[in-house]
Amino acid sequence: MHITIADDLVQATGLSPDELLQELAVALFQQQRLPLEGASRLAQMDQFSFQHLLAARQISIHYGHDDLLADVATLRRLGQL
């Protein structure tokens, strides 16, 4: 699915398209509507960079059971476990 935002709306925010995606991702992460992995994908950032963005804004990372399971699956897939 692709979402198109009219140029005039993007310009009205005073943000670049990348900054707008980051703001949306941060807001959805804070509302716990997206996990870290999903929010970083929406922001078009790797998770490490997105975590730095959150830290710069003093936003805590909520890390739950599902996040742990996803990380374990990733480590297994990478052969690290």
TAJOTA-V628420 format. One line per field, one symbol per residue. psi: psi as a letter, one per 20 degrees, with the letter a starting at -180 (. if undefined). burial: + if it has 24 or more other C-alpha atoms within 12 Angstrom, else -. A space follows every 50 residues. Layout:
psi = ???
burial = ???
This chain:
psi = pqpppqhhgghhhjqrhghgggggggghghjkiprgggghghilqrhghh hhgghhjlpqopoaghgggggggghghiki.
burial = --------------------++++++--+----++++++++++-+----+ +-++------+--------------------
